[in-house]
Amino acid sequence: MKTYWCVTVTIFDSGRVTAAITASKEADYKPESHFTGTSRRDIYTDWFDCYEDADAFVKEAKEV
């Protein structure tokens, strides 16, 4: 089993962006990434193989 890290990025219609590592999960296979769109925001959940990649993605998303 391997540990996978989930990053949730929320992009609001106003342009504000939030991003954070929101979960970790031990599994044999990497969970699927997911997208949800609402009337006021888009929410992306992306899974990463290592914490460092997830953390770098969070930092990059906050710079946009």
All heavy atoms as TSV, in Angstrom:
chain	resi	resn	atom	element	x	y	z
A	1	MET	N	N	0.841	-1.185	0.000
A	1	MET	CA	C	0.000	0.000	0.000
A	1	MET	C	C	0.881	1.241	0.000
A	1	MET	O	O	1.991	1.228	0.488
A	1	MET	CB	C	-0.915	0.004	1.204
A	1	MET	CG	C	-1.948	-1.094	1.132
A	1	MET	SD	S	-3.159	-1.037	2.434
A	1	MET	CE	C	-4.255	0.184	1.870
A	2	LYS	N	N	0.323	2.300	-0.548
A	2	LYS	CA	C	1.042	3.561	-0.679
A	2	LYS	C	C	0.146	4.687	-0.163
A	2	LYS	O	O	-1.078	4.585	-0.206
A	2	LYS	CB	C	1.384	3.772	-2.156
A	2	LYS	CG	C	2.168	4.996	-2.428
A	2	LYS	CD	C	2.542	5.045	-3.902
A	2	LYS	CE	C	3.142	6.390	-4.187
A	2	LYS	NZ	N	4.502	6.385	-4.553
A	3	THR	N	N	0.758	5.767	0.300
A	3	THR	CA	C	-0.007	6.923	0.761
A	3	THR	C	C	-0.142	7.928	-0.372
A	3	THR	O	O	0.842	8.262	-1.035
A	3	THR	CB	C	0.671	7.588	1.973
A	3	THR	OG1	O	0.781	6.624	3.024
A	3	THR	CG2	C	-0.127	8.783	2.461
A	4	TYR	N	N	-1.358	8.392	-0.584
A	4	TYR	CA	C	-1.654	9.410	-1.589
A	4	TYR	C	C	-2.193	10.646	-0.873
A	4	TYR	O	O	-2.842	10.537	0.166
A	4	TYR	CB	C	-2.684	8.895	-2.595
A	4	TYR	CG	C	-2.179	7.722	-3.371
A	4	TYR	CD1	C	-2.465	6.418	-2.974
A	4	TYR	CD2	C	-1.383	7.902	-4.500
A	4	TYR	CE1	C	-1.974	5.328	-3.683
A	4	TYR	CE2	C	-0.896	6.823	-5.215
A	4	TYR	CZ	C	-1.191	5.550	-4.802
A	4	TYR	OH	O	-0.710	4.468	-5.500
A	5	TRP	N	N	-1.934	11.819	-1.453
A	5	TRP	CA	C	-2.292	13.098	-0.851
A	5	TRP	C	C	-3.298	13.820	-1.750
A	5	TRP	O	O	-3.100	13.925	-2.947
A	5	TRP	CB	C	-1.046	13.954	-0.674
A	5	TRP	CG	C	-0.030	13.251	0.163
A	5	TRP	CD1	C	0.971	12.424	-0.266
A	5	TRP	CD2	C	0.053	13.251	1.580
A	5	TRP	NE1	N	1.667	11.928	0.799
A	5	TRP	CE2	C	1.136	12.421	1.948
A	5	TRP	CE3	C	-0.668	13.888	2.582
A	5	TRP	CZ2	C	1.503	12.214	3.269
A	5	TRP	CZ3	C	-0.294	13.675	3.898
A	5	TRP	CH2	C	0.769	12.854	4.225
A	6	CYS	N	N	-4.362	14.343	-1.151
A	6	CYS	CA	C	-5.410	15.042	-1.887
A	6	CYS	C	C	-5.264	16.553	-1.707
A	6	CYS	O	O	-5.175	17.045	-0.582
A	6	CYS	CB	C	-6.785	14.620	-1.387
A	6	CYS	SG	S	-8.138	15.448	-2.245
A	7	VAL	N	N	-5.258	17.261	-2.827
A	7	VAL	CA	C	-5.261	18.724	-2.804
A	7	VAL	C	C	-6.613	19.186	-3.325
A	7	VAL	O	O	-7.066	18.747	-4.380
A	7	VAL	CB	C	-4.138	19.306	-3.688
A	7	VAL	CG1	C	-4.269	20.825	-3.787
A	7	VAL	CG2	C	-2.773	18.914	-3.145
A	8	THR	N	N	-7.255	20.066	-2.565
A	8	THR	CA	C	-8.510	20.660	-2.987
A	8	THR	C	C	-8.260	22.120	-3.340
A	8	THR	O	O	-7.736	22.871	-2.520
A	8	THR	CB	C	-9.577	20.561	-1.881
A	8	THR	OG1	O	-9.771	19.180	-1.559
A	8	THR	CG2	C	-10.900	21.169	-2.326
A	9	VAL	N	N	-8.614	22.482	-4.563
A	9	VAL	CA	C	-8.492	23.861	-5.033
A	9	VAL	C	C	-9.897	24.354	-5.348
A	9	VAL	O	O	-10.644	23.697	-6.077
A	9	VAL	CB	C	-7.608	23.964	-6.293
A	9	VAL	CG1	C	-7.559	25.405	-6.802
A	9	VAL	CG2	C	-6.201	23.453	-6.013
A	10	THR	N	N	-10.244	25.506	-4.790
A	10	THR	CA	C	-11.543	26.122	-5.057
A	10	THR	C	C	-11.297	27.459	-5.739
A	10	THR	O	O	-10.539	28.284	-5.235
A	10	THR	CB	C	-12.333	26.335	-3.751
A	10	THR	OG1	O	-12.470	25.079	-3.088
A	10	THR	CG2	C	-13.716	26.911	-4.033
A	11	ILE	N	N	-11.935	27.643	-6.882
A	11	ILE	CA	C	-11.827	28.889	-7.631
A	11	ILE	C	C	-13.213	29.530	-7.646
A	11	ILE	O	O	-14.156	28.985	-8.229
A	11	ILE	CB	C	-11.322	28.647	-9.060
A	11	ILE	CG1	C	-9.970	27.928	-9.022
A	11	ILE	CG2	C	-11.225	29.968	-9.822
A	11	ILE	CD1	C	-9.469	27.459	-10.361
A	12	PHE	N	N	-13.315	30.666	-6.983
A	12	PHE	CA	C	-14.581	31.371	-6.882
A	12	PHE	C	C	-14.790	32.261	-8.111
A	12	PHE	O	O	-13.827	32.695	-8.744
A	12	PHE	CB	C	-14.613	32.220	-5.612
A	12	PHE	CG	C	-14.572	31.406	-4.354
A	12	PHE	CD1	C	-13.352	31.001	-3.815
A	12	PHE	CD2	C	-15.741	31.026	-3.714
A	12	PHE	CE1	C	-13.302	30.241	-2.656
A	12	PHE	CE2	C	-15.694	30.264	-2.556
A	12	PHE	CZ	C	-14.479	29.872	-2.027
A	13	ASP	N	N	-16.032	32.550	-8.437
A	13	ASP	CA	C	-16.348	33.405	-9.575
A	13	ASP	C	C	-15.717	34.785	-9.437
A	13	ASP	O	O	-15.419	35.437	-10.427
A	13	ASP	CB	C	-17.860	33.543	-9.752
A	13	ASP	CG	C	-18.499	32.259	-10.270
A	13	ASP	OD1	O	-17.750	31.358	-10.710
A	13	ASP	OD2	O	-19.740	32.164	-10.237
A	14	SER	N	N	-15.472	35.224	-8.227
A	14	SER	CA	C	-14.861	36.534	-7.983
A	14	SER	C	C	-13.371	36.543	-8.323
A	14	SER	O	O	-12.743	37.595	-8.357
A	14	SER	CB	C	-15.040	36.920	-6.513
A	14	SER	OG	O	-14.311	36.023	-5.678
A	15	GLY	N	N	-12.796	35.336	-8.528
A	15	GLY	CA	C	-11.377	35.226	-8.827
A	15	GLY	C	C	-10.540	34.757	-7.647
A	15	GLY	O	O	-9.373	34.417	-7.800
A	16	ARG	N	N	-11.129	34.735	-6.462
A	16	ARG	CA	C	-10.412	34.270	-5.274
A	16	ARG	C	C	-10.146	32.775	-5.396
A	16	ARG	O	O	-10.990	32.013	-5.887
A	16	ARG	CB	C	-11.234	34.544	-4.017
A	16	ARG	CG	C	-10.498	34.203	-2.731
A	16	ARG	CD	C	-11.292	34.684	-1.526
A	16	ARG	NE	N	-12.486	33.914	-1.314
A	16	ARG	CZ	C	-12.664	33.027	-0.340
A	16	ARG	NH1	N	-11.708	32.802	0.529
A	16	ARG	NH2	N	-13.809	32.389	-0.229
A	17	VAL	N	N	-8.956	32.355	-4.946
A	17	VAL	CA	C	-8.555	30.952	-5.017
A	17	VAL	C	C	-8.127	30.482	-3.627
A	17	VAL	O	O	-7.377	31.177	-2.943
A	17	VAL	CB	C	-7.388	30.759	-6.008
A	17	VAL	CG1	C	-6.893	29.322	-5.991
A	17	VAL	CG2	C	-7.795	31.172	-7.405
A	18	THR	N	N	-8.623	29.318	-3.230
A	18	THR	CA	C	-8.136	28.668	-2.021
A	18	THR	C	C	-7.570	27.317	-2.424
A	18	THR	O	O	-8.053	26.681	-3.370
A	18	THR	CB	C	-9.240	28.473	-0.961
A	18	THR	OG1	O	-10.246	27.608	-1.481
A	18	THR	CG2	C	-9.858	29.801	-0.551
A	19	ALA	N	N	-6.543	26.897	-1.711
A	19	ALA	CA	C	-5.925	25.600	-2.000
A	19	ALA	C	C	-5.323	25.048	-0.724
A	19	ALA	O	O	-4.734	25.796	0.062
A	19	ALA	CB	C	-4.854	25.760	-3.069
A	20	ALA	N	N	-5.462	23.738	-0.534
A	20	ALA	CA	C	-4.915	23.098	0.656
A	20	ALA	C	C	-4.847	21.595	0.450
A	20	ALA	O	O	-5.594	21.024	-0.346
A	20	ALA	CB	C	-5.776	23.404	1.877
A	21	ILE	N	N	-3.931	20.972	1.183
A	21	ILE	CA	C	-3.925	19.509	1.266
A	21	ILE	C	C	-5.029	19.151	2.244
A	21	ILE	O	O	-5.002	19.589	3.396
A	21	ILE	CB	C	-2.556	18.984	1.735
A	21	ILE	CG1	C	-1.483	19.347	0.700
A	21	ILE	CG2	C	-2.620	17.469	1.963
A	21	ILE	CD1	C	-0.065	19.039	1.144
A	22	THR	N	N	-6.012	18.410	1.775
A	22	THR	CA	C	-7.199	18.166	2.591
A	22	THR	C	C	-7.358	16.728	3.071
A	22	THR	O	O	-8.218	16.463	3.903
A	22	THR	CB	C	-8.468	18.572	1.823
A	22	THR	OG1	O	-8.490	17.864	0.575
A	22	THR	CG2	C	-8.493	20.071	1.566
A	23	ALA	N	N	-6.541	15.814	2.529
A	23	ALA	CA	C	-6.681	14.419	2.940
A	23	ALA	C	C	-5.445	13.629	2.536
A	23	ALA	O	O	-4.678	14.038	1.664
A	23	ALA	CB	C	-7.919	13.793	2.300
A	24	SER	N	N	-5.275	12.516	3.200
A	24	SER	CA	C	-4.300	11.517	2.769
A	24	SER	C	C	-4.983	10.159	2.886
A	24	SER	O	O	-5.898	9.988	3.695
A	24	SER	CB	C	-3.026	11.567	3.611
A	24	SER	OG	O	-3.299	11.220	4.945
A	25	LYS	N	N	-4.554	9.231	2.052
A	25	LYS	CA	C	-5.221	7.933	2.016
A	25	LYS	C	C	-4.212	6.860	1.647
A	25	LYS	O	O	-3.422	7.039	0.719
A	25	LYS	CB	C	-6.337	7.981	0.971
A	25	LYS	CG	C	-7.134	6.726	0.844
A	25	LYS	CD	C	-8.246	6.917	-0.168
A	25	LYS	CE	C	-9.164	5.716	-0.176
A	25	LYS	NZ	N	-10.315	5.907	-1.051
A	26	GLU	N	N	-4.239	5.767	2.373
A	26	GLU	CA	C	-3.414	4.615	2.019
A	26	GLU	C	C	-4.245	3.704	1.129
A	26	GLU	O	O	-5.364	3.330	1.483
A	26	GLU	CB	C	-2.956	3.877	3.264
A	26	GLU	CG	C	-1.881	4.614	4.018
A	26	GLU	CD	C	-1.247	3.774	5.110
A	26	GLU	OE1	O	-1.406	2.530	5.092
A	26	GLU	OE2	O	-0.604	4.360	5.977
A	27	ALA	N	N	-3.693	3.382	-0.030
A	27	ALA	CA	C	-4.435	2.552	-0.981
A	27	ALA	C	C	-3.465	1.871	-1.934
A	27	ALA	O	O	-2.305	2.273	-2.050
A	27	ALA	CB	C	-5.424	3.405	-1.771
A	28	ASP	N	N	-3.940	0.842	-2.616
A	28	ASP	CA	C	-3.134	0.153	-3.621
A	28	ASP	C	C	-3.063	0.950	-4.918
A	28	ASP	O	O	-2.099	0.859	-5.657
A	28	ASP	CB	C	-3.710	-1.236	-3.903
A	28	ASP	CG	C	-3.558	-2.170	-2.704
A	28	ASP	OD1	O	-2.560	-2.040	-1.981
A	28	ASP	OD2	O	-4.451	-3.015	-2.508
A	29	TYR	N	N	-4.118	1.741	-5.198
A	29	TYR	CA	C	-4.188	2.525	-6.422
A	29	TYR	C	C	-4.507	3.971	-6.078
A	29	TYR	O	O	-5.249	4.243	-5.132
A	29	TYR	CB	C	-5.276	1.987	-7.354
A	29	TYR	CG	C	-5.055	0.550	-7.746
A	29	TYR	CD1	C	-5.725	-0.482	-7.102
A	29	TYR	CD2	C	-4.156	0.230	-8.756
A	29	TYR	CE1	C	-5.509	-1.812	-7.458
A	29	TYR	CE2	C	-3.943	-1.090	-9.121
A	29	TYR	CZ	C	-4.619	-2.102	-8.464
A	29	TYR	OH	O	-4.404	-3.402	-8.819
A	30	LYS	N	N	-3.976	4.891	-6.887
A	30	LYS	CA	C	-4.233	6.311	-6.665
A	30	LYS	C	C	-5.708	6.606	-6.926
A	30	LYS	O	O	-6.248	6.232	-7.972
A	30	LYS	CB	C	-3.349	7.149	-7.590
A	30	LYS	CG	C	-3.513	8.643	-7.376
A	30	LYS	CD	C	-2.407	9.471	-7.983
A	30	LYS	CE	C	-2.466	9.515	-9.463
A	30	LYS	NZ	N	-1.547	10.524	-10.034
A	31	PRO	N	N	-6.379	7.291	-5.972
A	31	PRO	CA	C	-7.787	7.656	-6.193
A	31	PRO	C	C	-7.924	8.591	-7.399
A	31	PRO	O	O	-6.980	9.282	-7.778
A	31	PRO	CB	C	-8.159	8.391	-4.899
A	31	PRO	CG	C	-7.156	7.931	-3.890
A	31	PRO	CD	C	-5.896	7.686	-4.656
A	32	GLU	N	N	-9.113	8.623	-7.971
A	32	GLU	CA	C	-9.371	9.476	-9.129
A	32	GLU	C	C	-9.534	10.927	-8.695
A	32	GLU	O	O	-10.142	11.221	-7.664
A	32	GLU	CB	C	-10.657	9.040	-9.827
A	32	GLU	CG	C	-10.459	7.907	-10.796
A	32	GLU	CD	C	-11.671	7.715	-11.690
A	32	GLU	OE1	O	-12.177	8.712	-12.246
A	32	GLU	OE2	O	-12.084	6.568	-11.806
A	33	SER	N	N	-9.002	11.824	-9.515
A	33	SER	CA	C	-9.221	13.247	-9.296
A	33	SER	C	C	-10.660	13.561	-9.691
A	33	SER	O	O	-11.299	12.806	-10.424
A	33	SER	CB	C	-8.235	14.062	-10.124
A	33	SER	OG	O	-6.916	13.798	-9.683
A	34	HIS	N	N	-11.165	14.688	-9.180
A	34	HIS	CA	C	-12.579	14.979	-9.364
A	34	HIS	C	C	-12.791	16.487	-9.539
A	34	HIS	O	O	-12.026	17.293	-9.014
A	34	HIS	CB	C	-13.354	14.471	-8.151
A	34	HIS	CG	C	-14.831	14.620	-8.243
A	34	HIS	ND1	N	-15.576	14.109	-9.271
A	34	HIS	CD2	C	-15.723	15.205	-7.424
A	34	HIS	CE1	C	-16.856	14.385	-9.073
A	34	HIS	NE2	N	-16.967	15.068	-7.962
A	35	PHE	N	N	-13.834	16.856	-10.248
A	35	PHE	CA	C	-14.224	18.250	-10.452
A	35	PHE	C	C	-15.699	18.409	-10.132
A	35	PHE	O	O	-16.521	17.575	-10.517
A	35	PHE	CB	C	-13.971	18.664	-11.905
A	35	PHE	CG	C	-14.669	19.936	-12.289
A	35	PHE	CD1	C	-14.151	21.158	-11.917
A	35	PHE	CD2	C	-15.851	19.908	-13.006
A	35	PHE	CE1	C	-14.803	22.335	-12.253
A	35	PHE	CE2	C	-16.509	21.074	-13.360
A	35	PHE	CZ	C	-15.978	22.293	-12.976
A	36	THR	N	N	-16.022	19.499	-9.423
A	36	THR	CA	C	-17.412	19.849	-9.163
A	36	THR	C	C	-17.591	21.327	-9.481
A	36	THR	O	O	-16.817	22.161	-9.003
A	36	THR	CB	C	-17.791	19.615	-7.682
A	36	THR	OG1	O	-17.561	18.255	-7.347
A	36	THR	CG2	C	-19.241	19.960	-7.419
A	37	GLY	N	N	-18.572	21.647	-10.277
A	37	GLY	CA	C	-18.880	23.038	-10.591
A	37	GLY	C	C	-20.191	23.431	-9.949
A	37	GLY	O	O	-21.157	22.675	-9.992
A	38	THR	N	N	-20.206	24.598	-9.310
A	38	THR	CA	C	-21.436	25.122	-8.730
A	38	THR	C	C	-21.694	26.492	-9.349
A	38	THR	O	O	-20.913	26.976	-10.163
A	38	THR	CB	C	-21.345	25.246	-7.193
A	38	THR	OG1	O	-20.441	26.311	-6.867
A	38	THR	CG2	C	-20.872	23.945	-6.556
A	39	SER	N	N	-22.747	27.131	-8.933
A	39	SER	CA	C	-23.087	28.430	-9.502
A	39	SER	C	C	-22.108	29.525	-9.081
A	39	SER	O	O	-22.040	30.561	-9.728
A	39	SER	CB	C	-24.512	28.832	-9.096
A	39	SER	OG	O	-24.596	28.986	-7.693
A	40	ARG	N	N	-21.336	29.291	-8.011
A	40	ARG	CA	C	-20.436	30.333	-7.514
A	40	ARG	C	C	-18.963	29.948	-7.477
A	40	ARG	O	O	-18.101	30.785	-7.224
A	40	ARG	CB	C	-20.848	30.748	-6.111
A	40	ARG	CG	C	-22.209	31.381	-6.092
A	40	ARG	CD	C	-22.546	31.878	-4.736
A	40	ARG	NE	N	-23.888	32.453	-4.777
A	40	ARG	CZ	C	-24.516	32.896	-3.735
A	40	ARG	NH1	N	-23.948	32.848	-2.557
A	40	ARG	NH2	N	-25.721	33.405	-3.853
A	41	ARG	N	N	-18.666	28.674	-7.721
A	41	ARG	CA	C	-17.264	28.245	-7.636
A	41	ARG	C	C	-17.053	26.915	-8.332
A	41	ARG	O	O	-17.993	26.152	-8.555
A	41	ARG	CB	C	-16.831	28.153	-6.179
A	41	ARG	CG	C	-17.607	27.115	-5.400
A	41	ARG	CD	C	-17.193	27.135	-3.938
A	41	ARG	NE	N	-18.168	26.453	-3.125
A	41	ARG	CZ	C	-19.027	27.048	-2.305
A	41	ARG	NH1	N	-19.005	28.345	-2.167
A	41	ARG	NH2	N	-19.886	26.352	-1.605
A	42	ASP	N	N	-15.800	26.660	-8.664
A	42	ASP	CA	C	-15.378	25.368	-9.199
A	42	ASP	C	C	-14.447	24.736	-8.176
A	42	ASP	O	O	-13.556	25.404	-7.641
A	42	ASP	CB	C	-14.653	25.536	-10.534
A	42	ASP	CG	C	-15.568	26.041	-11.640
A	42	ASP	OD1	O	-16.776	25.754	-11.584
A	42	ASP	OD2	O	-15.065	26.716	-12.553
A	43	ILE	N	N	-14.647	23.455	-7.914
A	43	ILE	CA	C	-13.863	22.749	-6.903
A	43	ILE	C	C	-13.159	21.573	-7.571
A	43	ILE	O	O	-13.798	20.722	-8.192
A	43	ILE	CB	C	-14.764	22.242	-5.756
A	43	ILE	CG1	C	-15.547	23.412	-5.160
A	43	ILE	CG2	C	-13.937	21.521	-4.703
A	43	ILE	CD1	C	-16.714	22.994	-4.293
A	44	TYR	N	N	-11.846	21.554	-7.431
A	44	TYR	CA	C	-11.022	20.495	-8.011
A	44	TYR	C	C	-10.367	19.712	-6.880
A	44	TYR	O	O	-9.825	20.300	-5.944
A	44	TYR	CB	C	-9.913	21.095	-8.879
A	44	TYR	CG	C	-10.417	21.906	-10.039
A	44	TYR	CD1	C	-10.735	23.246	-9.889
A	44	TYR	CD2	C	-10.576	21.330	-11.292
A	44	TYR	CE1	C	-11.197	24.004	-10.958
A	44	TYR	CE2	C	-11.033	22.069	-12.369
A	44	TYR	CZ	C	-11.336	23.415	-12.189
A	44	TYR	OH	O	-11.788	24.150	-13.248
A	45	THR	N	N	-10.415	18.393	-6.953
A	45	THR	CA	C	-9.659	17.549	-6.027
A	45	THR	C	C	-8.699	16.712	-6.863
A	45	THR	O	O	-9.119	15.999	-7.768
A	45	THR	CB	C	-10.571	16.634	-5.185
A	45	THR	OG1	O	-11.407	15.873	-6.046
A	45	THR	CG2	C	-11.436	17.439	-4.236
A	46	ASP	N	N	-7.420	16.866	-6.573
A	46	ASP	CA	C	-6.371	16.162	-7.304
A	46	ASP	C	C	-5.545	15.344	-6.318
A	46	ASP	O	O	-5.215	15.817	-5.227
A	46	ASP	CB	C	-5.461	17.162	-8.031
A	46	ASP	CG	C	-6.209	17.932	-9.100
A	46	ASP	OD1	O	-6.657	17.290	-10.058
A	46	ASP	OD2	O	-6.354	19.161	-8.970
A	47	TRP	N	N	-5.193	14.137	-6.714
A	47	TRP	CA	C	-4.431	13.231	-5.863
A	47	TRP	C	C	-2.983	13.149	-6.334
A	47	TRP	O	O	-2.725	13.119	-7.536
A	47	TRP	CB	C	-5.060	11.840	-5.871
A	47	TRP	CG	C	-6.352	11.820	-5.110
A	47	TRP	CD1	C	-7.600	12.077	-5.607
A	47	TRP	CD2	C	-6.519	11.562	-3.720
A	47	TRP	NE1	N	-8.526	11.976	-4.605
A	47	TRP	CE2	C	-7.899	11.661	-3.436
A	47	TRP	CE3	C	-5.643	11.240	-2.683
A	47	TRP	CZ2	C	-8.415	11.465	-2.162
A	47	TRP	CZ3	C	-6.167	11.042	-1.419
A	47	TRP	CH2	C	-7.535	11.151	-1.165
A	48	PHE	N	N	-2.060	13.105	-5.379
A	48	PHE	CA	C	-0.631	13.084	-5.679
A	48	PHE	C	C	0.047	11.910	-4.984
A	48	PHE	O	O	-0.376	11.475	-3.911
A	48	PHE	CB	C	0.015	14.397	-5.214
A	48	PHE	CG	C	-0.464	15.579	-6.010
A	48	PHE	CD1	C	-1.631	16.245	-5.661
A	48	PHE	CD2	C	0.227	16.003	-7.117
A	48	PHE	CE1	C	-2.084	17.321	-6.398
A	48	PHE	CE2	C	-0.211	17.082	-7.871
A	48	PHE	CZ	C	-1.371	17.734	-7.502
A	49	ASP	N	N	1.128	11.439	-5.612
A	49	ASP	CA	C	1.875	10.289	-5.093
A	49	ASP	C	C	2.754	10.629	-3.895
A	49	ASP	O	O	3.114	9.739	-3.128
A	49	ASP	CB	C	2.768	9.693	-6.178
A	49	ASP	CG	C	1.962	9.121	-7.331
A	49	ASP	OD1	O	0.787	8.786	-7.137
A	49	ASP	OD2	O	2.529	9.008	-8.426
A	50	CYS	N	N	3.132	11.907	-3.768
A	50	CYS	CA	C	3.990	12.267	-2.634
A	50	CYS	C	C	3.592	13.629	-2.091
A	50	CYS	O	O	3.052	14.483	-2.808
A	50	CYS	CB	C	5.468	12.234	-3.021
A	50	CYS	SG	S	5.985	13.506	-4.160
A	51	TYR	N	N	3.895	13.839	-0.831
A	51	TYR	CA	C	3.530	15.071	-0.140
A	51	TYR	C	C	4.182	16.287	-0.786
A	51	TYR	O	O	3.553	17.342	-0.916
A	51	TYR	CB	C	3.923	14.970	1.334
A	51	TYR	CG	C	3.582	16.214	2.106
A	51	TYR	CD1	C	2.312	16.391	2.636
A	51	TYR	CD2	C	4.523	17.232	2.282
A	51	TYR	CE1	C	1.984	17.541	3.331
A	51	TYR	CE2	C	4.198	18.389	2.970
A	51	TYR	CZ	C	2.926	18.536	3.487
A	51	TYR	OH	O	2.605	19.684	4.162
A	52	GLU	N	N	5.434	16.160	-1.194
A	52	GLU	CA	C	6.167	17.293	-1.769
A	52	GLU	C	C	5.492	17.808	-3.038
A	52	GLU	O	O	5.389	19.017	-3.251
A	52	GLU	CB	C	7.625	16.910	-2.043
A	52	GLU	CG	C	8.442	16.684	-0.791
A	52	GLU	CD	C	8.207	15.326	-0.138
A	52	GLU	OE1	O	7.598	14.421	-0.782
A	52	GLU	OE2	O	8.603	15.165	1.027
A	53	ASP	N	N	5.035	16.903	-3.896
A	53	ASP	CA	C	4.330	17.307	-5.114
A	53	ASP	C	C	3.003	17.993	-4.778
A	53	ASP	O	O	2.626	18.984	-5.404
A	53	ASP	CB	C	4.079	16.115	-6.033
A	53	ASP	CG	C	5.340	15.584	-6.679
A	53	ASP	OD1	O	6.378	16.287	-6.642
A	53	ASP	OD2	O	5.300	14.462	-7.217
A	54	ALA	N	N	2.299	17.455	-3.799
A	54	ALA	CA	C	1.026	18.051	-3.383
A	54	ALA	C	C	1.250	19.445	-2.821
A	54	ALA	O	O	0.532	20.393	-3.159
A	54	ALA	CB	C	0.339	17.159	-2.353
A	55	ASP	N	N	2.260	19.607	-1.989
A	55	ASP	CA	C	2.565	20.900	-1.397
A	55	ASP	C	C	2.972	21.917	-2.469
A	55	ASP	O	O	2.544	23.073	-2.433
A	55	ASP	CB	C	3.662	20.744	-0.353
A	55	ASP	CG	C	3.872	21.995	0.467
A	55	ASP	OD1	O	2.869	22.544	0.972
A	55	ASP	OD2	O	5.032	22.422	0.594
A	56	ALA	N	N	3.758	21.504	-3.435
A	56	ALA	CA	C	4.164	22.397	-4.531
A	56	ALA	C	C	2.947	22.827	-5.344
A	56	ALA	O	O	2.848	23.990	-5.762
A	56	ALA	CB	C	5.194	21.698	-5.418
A	57	PHE	N	N	1.993	21.924	-5.553
A	57	PHE	CA	C	0.782	22.246	-6.304
A	57	PHE	C	C	-0.052	23.285	-5.554
A	57	PHE	O	O	-0.597	24.203	-6.165
A	57	PHE	CB	C	-0.022	20.967	-6.562
A	57	PHE	CG	C	-1.159	21.150	-7.509
A	57	PHE	CD1	C	-0.947	21.184	-8.877
A	57	PHE	CD2	C	-2.457	21.281	-7.046
A	57	PHE	CE1	C	-2.003	21.337	-9.766
A	57	PHE	CE2	C	-3.518	21.432	-7.924
A	57	PHE	CZ	C	-3.292	21.472	-9.283
A	58	VAL	N	N	-0.151	23.146	-4.231
A	58	VAL	CA	C	-0.874	24.115	-3.415
A	58	VAL	C	C	-0.251	25.497	-3.567
A	58	VAL	O	O	-0.937	26.489	-3.811
A	58	VAL	CB	C	-0.895	23.684	-1.929
A	58	VAL	CG1	C	-1.379	24.826	-1.041
A	58	VAL	CG2	C	-1.782	22.475	-1.727
A	59	LYS	N	N	1.064	25.567	-3.438
A	59	LYS	CA	C	1.759	26.856	-3.548
A	59	LYS	C	C	1.554	27.476	-4.929
A	59	LYS	O	O	1.321	28.689	-5.047
A	59	LYS	CB	C	3.239	26.679	-3.243
A	59	LYS	CG	C	3.476	26.379	-1.780
A	59	LYS	CD	C	4.937	26.091	-1.503
A	59	LYS	CE	C	5.103	25.727	-0.032
A	59	LYS	NZ	N	6.441	25.255	0.268
A	60	GLU	N	N	1.620	26.666	-5.973
A	60	GLU	CA	C	1.421	27.150	-7.336
A	60	GLU	C	C	0.000	27.662	-7.546
A	60	GLU	O	O	-0.213	28.704	-8.155
A	60	GLU	CB	C	1.733	26.043	-8.326
A	60	GLU	CG	C	1.650	26.471	-9.768
A	60	GLU	CD	C	1.996	25.343	-10.719
A	60	GLU	OE1	O	2.871	24.525	-10.396
A	60	GLU	OE2	O	1.369	25.279	-11.793
A	61	ALA	N	N	-0.975	26.939	-7.024
A	61	ALA	CA	C	-2.378	27.340	-7.182
A	61	ALA	C	C	-2.658	28.671	-6.484
A	61	ALA	O	O	-3.429	29.492	-6.988
A	61	ALA	CB	C	-3.302	26.256	-6.635
A	62	LYS	N	N	-2.017	28.908	-5.357
A	62	LYS	CA	C	-2.237	30.154	-4.616
A	62	LYS	C	C	-1.602	31.352	-5.318
A	62	LYS	O	O	-1.989	32.487	-5.052
A	62	LYS	CB	C	-1.686	30.028	-3.208
A	62	LYS	CG	C	-2.526	29.118	-2.327
A	62	LYS	CD	C	-1.976	29.054	-0.936
A	62	LYS	CE	C	-2.862	28.231	-0.017
A	62	LYS	NZ	N	-2.340	28.200	1.358
A	63	GLU	N	N	-0.655	31.130	-6.202
A	63	GLU	CA	C	0.006	32.219	-6.900
A	63	GLU	C	C	-0.767	32.711	-8.107
A	63	GLU	O	O	-0.492	33.788	-8.630
A	63	GLU	CB	C	1.411	31.784	-7.366
A	63	GLU	CG	C	2.376	31.594	-6.242
A	63	GLU	CD	C	3.730	31.084	-6.710
A	63	GLU	OE1	O	3.922	30.915	-7.936
A	63	GLU	OE2	O	4.595	30.856	-5.858
A	64	VAL	N	N	-1.747	31.963	-8.548
A	64	VAL	CA	C	-2.493	32.321	-9.765
A	64	VAL	C	C	-3.369	33.521	-9.528
A	64	VAL	O	O	-3.874	33.840	-8.561
A	64	VAL	CB	C	-3.347	31.128	-10.256
A	64	VAL	CG1	C	-4.258	31.528	-11.384
A	64	VAL	CG2	C	-2.436	30.007	-10.643
